[in-house]
Amino acid sequence: MPSAINPPITVPAVDAKVFDEWFFTQFICQNLHNDQLASIQVVQVPRNAASKEFHHAGTETVSGSFWDVVQNVPAAAAAMQATLAALPDVVAYLKTQQV
């Protein structure tokens, strides 16, 4: 049964927020040794470029075939080749940082 509230409760309007860029929070490549199972996954979160505020409810996960991406996205092919070539140096550096 409804009952009047006196005085009524007023909720102020919330200002609209603009999230104008994607921030990539995860980048995962798996099973690169297997042509059929090789996959790439990217997790991206909307972010306001000025305030750096994230909109986590808008998080998206995009995934697909690693080798398909390498074959069809020229910039990705070059980036993957450079990344994979750098991994031995990355591993060596990380090992020096372990206590």
WOKAQUI-V269760 format. One record per run of one state. SS is the DSSP state (H for helix, E for strand, - for the rest). FROM is the first residue (numbers start at 1). TO is the last residue. If there is no record, write none. Layout:
((SS,FROM,TO) (SS,FROM,TO))
This chain:
((-,1,20) (E,21,30) (-,31,38) (E,39,47) (-,48,53) (E,54,65) (H,66,72) (-,73,73) (H,74,97) (-,98,99))
